[in-house]
């Protein structure tokens, strides 16, 4: 297995996204969100807020209105030029509206009625990566994206091309790779992701379980890596494709996923070994490593359940 990456093609669409369609009925002018004054929001402000909220995948009450300025735009693109987009050369009355999210400001341009809105500045690759990750985590675990929040997003230089995440059967080149460490949270549980600087390579980083089965009369060479954020990676040298991936949401029923989460919460980091004795003819290696958050240690019956769970998940991954 060479390298595991997620290619976030959604970023391209985010970067070129147009304003969301205007509702048939104007939204209420009274909007419950933090503002720098007590005035009700105008239709243009509501349109700009809605566009930013949708783009960042954040609820409106997480966004603060800072200022609004009347402007006459010199073209139909509201002063925001985009590659490949033709703008009508006509004066357009509108507004320059500034919002703040987590200490960062975003500038949006609208026309006078709010039927058109566009983000002029403030939006960068890290915003789009964070948004994509929030959606990814929600999809992986079958959660509502509104339950996912960003705890931190910090620039970092990784020491290898695997973004600092060691995985079974993955070869990493030793090369300084600029990127970010992004930590998300849902229902009190934190999930860490590592990304490249341009956001085109995303690697989950919170290991939950690994399983390896190798040797035996059948000549097994199977490995499984499970991340707490729901990504599941498998490698099987006898199959095509050799490596594949899936998520909890697509592979596991709720009961099996809940059982796994209970193990993570109850038990600590433990290595379970059901390998044949060393030196045995056609001996087989069979090892599960659980990266739990608890302090307990599973007994033999639970160990057997964990091996069965890992093998069953691996088989589902290759169905």
PyMOL commands that set and color helices and strands:
alter all, ss='L'
color gray80, all
select helices_A, chain A and resi 10-15+43-56+60-62+125-141+145-147+248-251+254-266+300-317
alter helices_A, ss='H'
color red, helices_A
select strands_A, chain A and resi 64-73+92-101+104-111+117-121+149-158+177-186+189-196+202-204+207-215+220-227+231-236+243-247+269-273+284-291
alter strands_A, ss='S'
color yellow, strands_A
deselect
rebuild
show_as cartoon
